[in-house]
Each structure stands twice: as structure tokens, then as C-alpha cells.
Amino acid sequence: MKKIAVFVLMAVFALVSCEKGAQKTSADVHTFGMTGDVKNVFYSVLLLETSSEDEQGDPWLEQDELLMSFDREGRVIQDEYGNLYIYDTEGNFIAGTSQWSTITRDAKGRLVSYDCSVLDEEGNFLDDDLDVFNESHYKYTYDAKDRVATEEYTGWEWGADYKYEYEGDKFYPSRITFESYNEGYNESCTIEYDYQEFDDKGNWTVRLVTTTTDSWEEPWDDSEPEVETDTYVNREYRKITYWSDKD
């Protein structure tokens, strides 16, 4: 079996110079578009409008789900995709969603990649209980203000490429575009944000999200694909707890 590969973090965890008051924001918190000593992020989504005839039922798509968590040093321990990050007592990454998960960071301590592999170098499963659909890889690039500029999310015969846009010095995106593919099914999407409420740390708690998606299946011949366009308007809510909160 392939020897477990783990990229070791430096014991001194680099912090970006984004500050609010006397509190510094860690590289991980900043990567995920927040500021301050974030502990947990709980997330709710309410569907307001849709052009799709398939969308029915409870308009609450998610309610008070634990979206993200960070430790006292600001290191991410659960990201927005549900990936886990486990560290030793010195802050070194030792495991993730599986024992074969690995991460890489750059010289600033920023998360560059998170890899959940299921196959070894010979193409054999690392564990008999794994499935090719467990394969996933995440890559991030950053702009001059240490904000995520692009994100690549890939798996077994599927993937998505995201581009982030920001207004001025704001650390949360104003717009995201992405292209995705999944075994012949394709999407081209634009997501626009209208931020409505913030907490006293400066993190958004309510925003309006308008998503416009063109989707199509690859035709079997040389004909033009039939493109279907759908628009969704959601209101997203976040409840953020901080390590400095008083019980």
C-alpha cells in the first residue's frame, strides 16, 4: 500500500496582516472571505425565486447547518465543502477527510491545495472501501490583497473552475463566475451578491444571491447543444461564533 503522504505545516502559522481592532485574521479565515477570530459558521438558505419548474417543496434549502469551523489559532478544521483538517499539538496537518488527504500551503501560510486521493501511483485503490467518487482536489490562487482569485474543484470525470471578483478592498466577493462539467453535462454560471447585513466584526450575516445558469449536455453528433437557462434568487444567512465571544 502506498505510504501515507502528509505535507507538514510549519509550527509557526503565518498570519496575513488583515486586522480588525486588536484582533488579527488568520490566513485561513481570510481565504474563506471572513475576518476576526472565527470559530464556527452556521448557514441557512431560503429560496425566494426560481425560473425552474422542477424546484418545489420547502423553500428552506438549508437551515442552521454547520458550514465551517476554525481552531483557536485560526486554522481551518472544516471547510465549506465538508473537508476535515486534523492537526497535531504543534499545528502540523496530519490527516483530513481520510488518512490519505494532503494539503499544501505557500510561504504566507495560505491554503494552496487540498487533495483527497483514492488511488495510488499504480491506479489501485488505497483502501477497499473507497470509491472513485470519493476522489476530490481543490486548488486556490490569490490576488495582491490575499483574497481568493481562482478556485479549481475536480474529481473523477467532473470539475469546476471559479473566478472571484471584488469591489475595492472588500474581502468578500461581489461576483463569482464558474464553468463546470460532469460526464458530458456542462454548466456556465454567474453568481451575484447583494450584501444586506453584517455583524460587529464586519462579516456578512445576510446576503441576496442571484444565480444564472446555462446548462447543456454534449450532443452525440455535430449539432449545437440545447442550452437551458435558469435563474435562482436565494437569501443566505450566516450565524458566526467567535473564540472571543463571552458565554
C-alpha positions in Angstrom: 0.0 0.0 0.0 1.2 3.5 -0.8 2.9 5.1 2.1 0.8 7.9 3.6 1.8 11.3 2.2 1.4 14.2 4.6 2.6 17.7 3.9 3.8 19.2 7.2 2.9 22.7 8.3 5.4 24.9 9.8 4.9 25.2 13.6 4.7 28.9 13.3 1.4 29.5 11.5 1.7 32.6 9.2 -0.9 35.3 9.6 -2.0 37.8 7.0 -2.0 41.4 8.0 -5.7 41.9 7.9 -6.8 43.3 11.2 -10.0 44.5 12.9 -9.3 46.2 16.1 -6.7 44.4 18.1 -7.5 41.0 16.5 -5.6 39.6 13.6 -7.2 37.5 10.9 -5.5 34.2 10.1 -4.7 33.2 6.6 -7.4 30.5 6.6 -10.2 32.8 7.8 -9.2 35.3 5.2 -9.1 32.7 2.5 -12.7 31.9 3.2 -13.7 35.5 3.0 -14.0 36.4 6.7 -12.2 38.4 9.3 -11.6 38.1 13.1 -11.2 35.1 15.4 -14.0 33.0 13.7 -14.9 29.7 15.5 -18.0 28.3 13.8 -20.1 29.4 10.8 -23.7 28.2 10.7 -25.5 28.6 7.3 -29.1 28.8 6.1 -30.5 29.3 2.6 -34.0 30.5 1.7 -35.2 30.1 -1.9 -37.0 33.3 -2.9 -37.5 32.9 -6.7 -36.7 30.4 -9.4 -37.4 30.1 -13.1 -37.1 26.3 -12.9 -40.3 24.3 -12.9 -38.5 21.4 -11.1 -38.0 23.3 -7.8 -40.8 22.6 -5.4 -41.3 21.9 -1.7 -39.7 23.5 1.3 -38.2 26.9 0.4 -35.6 26.4 3.1 -32.8 24.6 1.2 -30.6 24.6 4.3 -31.2 25.6 7.9 -28.6 26.2 10.5 -26.1 23.8 9.0 -22.5 23.9 10.4 -20.7 25.2 7.3 -17.1 25.9 8.6 -15.0 25.7 11.8 -11.6 27.0 12.9 -9.4 26.3 15.8 -8.1 28.9 18.3 -5.1 29.6 16.1 -7.3 30.3 13.1 -6.6 27.1 11.2 -9.5 25.7 9.3 -10.7 22.4 10.7 -13.8 22.0 8.5 -14.2 23.9 5.2 -17.3 24.8 3.2 -17.1 21.5 1.2 -17.1 19.4 4.4 -13.4 18.6 4.2 -11.8 17.9 7.5 -8.4 19.2 8.7 -6.7 17.5 11.6 -3.6 18.8 13.3 -1.2 17.6 15.9 -0.4 19.6 19.1 2.2 21.6 17.2 -0.1 22.6 14.4 1.1 20.2 11.8 -1.5 18.8 9.4 -1.7 15.0 9.9 -4.9 13.9 8.3 -8.0 15.1 6.6 -11.3 13.6 5.4 -9.2 10.4 5.1 -5.8 9.4 6.2 -4.5 10.0 2.7 -5.7 13.6 2.5 -2.9 16.1 2.0 -2.7 19.9 1.9 -0.1 22.4 0.6 0.5 26.0 1.8 2.5 28.8 0.3 5.2 30.9 2.1 2.4 33.2 3.5 0.7 30.2 5.1 -2.2 30.4 2.6 -4.0 27.2 1.6 -3.0 26.3 -1.9 -4.4 22.8 -2.3 -6.4 20.1 -0.6 -6.2 16.7 -2.1 -8.4 13.6 -1.3 -6.9 10.8 -3.4 -8.3 7.3 -3.6 -5.8 5.7 -5.9 -2.1 5.0 -5.6 0.5 5.7 -8.3 -0.3 2.3 -9.9 -4.0 3.1 -10.1 -5.0 0.8 -7.3 -7.4 1.8 -4.5 -5.7 2.9 -1.3 -8.5 1.1 0.6 -11.0 -1.4 -0.5 -13.9 0.7 1.0 -13.1 3.7 -1.2 -14.9 4.6 -4.4 -13.7 6.7 -7.4 -16.4 9.2 -6.5 -14.5 9.9 -3.2 -11.7 11.5 -5.3 -11.6 15.3 -5.0 -9.0 18.0 -5.4 -9.1 21.7 -4.6 -6.7 24.4 -5.7 -6.6 28.1 -4.9 -4.8 31.2 -6.3 -4.8 34.6 -4.7 -4.8 38.3 -5.7 -2.5 41.0 -4.4 -4.8 41.5 -1.4 -4.5 37.9 -0.4 -8.1 37.2 -1.5 -9.0 34.0 -3.4 -8.8 34.9 -7.1 -9.5 31.4 -8.6 -10.6 28.1 -7.3 -10.4 24.7 -9.1 -12.5 21.9 -7.8 -12.1 18.5 -9.6 -12.9 14.9 -9.1 -13.5 11.7 -11.1 -14.6 12.9 -14.6 -16.0 16.1 -13.2 -14.8 19.6 -12.2 -15.4 23.3 -11.9 -13.3 26.4 -12.3 -14.3 29.5 -10.3 -13.3 33.2 -10.8 -13.8 35.7 -7.9 -14.4 39.4 -8.3 -14.3 42.0 -5.5 -15.2 45.7 -5.0 -12.3 47.8 -3.8 -10.7 46.4 -0.6 -13.6 44.3 0.4 -12.6 40.8 1.5 -15.9 39.1 0.4 -16.7 38.6 -3.3 -19.2 40.7 -5.3 -19.4 38.3 -8.1 -18.4 34.7 -9.0 -18.4 33.0 -12.4 -17.7 29.4 -13.0 -17.6 26.7 -15.7 -18.3 23.1 -14.7 -18.5 19.7 -16.4 -19.8 16.3 -15.2 -19.6 13.3 -17.6 -20.9 15.3 -20.6 -23.2 17.7 -18.7 -22.0 21.3 -18.7 -22.8 24.5 -16.8 -21.8 28.1 -17.2 -22.8 30.2 -14.2 -22.8 33.7 -12.8 -23.4 34.4 -9.1 -24.0 38.0 -8.0 -24.2 39.1 -4.3 -26.1 41.9 -2.6 -24.8 42.2 1.0 -27.5 43.3 3.4 -26.4 42.8 7.0 -23.1 42.4 8.9 -22.1 41.6 12.4 -20.0 43.8 14.6 -16.8 42.0 13.4 -17.5 43.1 9.8 -18.6 39.7 8.5 -21.8 39.5 6.4 -24.8 37.7 8.0 -27.4 38.2 5.3 -27.0 38.5 1.6 -29.1 38.2 -1.5 -27.7 35.8 -4.1 -28.8 35.8 -7.8 -27.6 32.8 -9.8 -28.0 32.5 -13.5 -27.0 29.2 -15.0 -26.8 28.0 -18.6 -26.7 24.2 -18.8 -26.4 21.7 -21.6 -25.5 18.1 -22.5 -22.8 17.4 -25.1 -24.6 16.2 -28.2 -23.6 12.8 -29.7 -23.2 14.4 -33.2 -22.0 17.7 -34.5 -25.3 19.5 -33.8 -25.4 22.6 -31.5 -26.3 21.7 -27.9 -29.7 22.7 -26.4 -28.9 25.3 -23.7 -31.3 25.7 -20.8 -31.1 28.9 -18.7 -32.3 29.0 -15.1 -32.2 31.8 -12.6 -32.4 31.4 -8.8 -32.7 34.1 -6.2 -31.8 33.0 -2.7 -31.3 34.8 0.6 -28.4 33.4 2.6 -28.0 33.7 6.4 -24.9 33.1 8.5 -24.5 32.9 12.3 -20.9 33.3 13.2 -19.4 32.5 16.6 -16.0 33.7 17.7 -13.4 32.5 20.1 -13.6 35.8 21.9 -17.4 35.5 22.4 -18.4 35.6 26.1 -20.6 32.7 27.2 
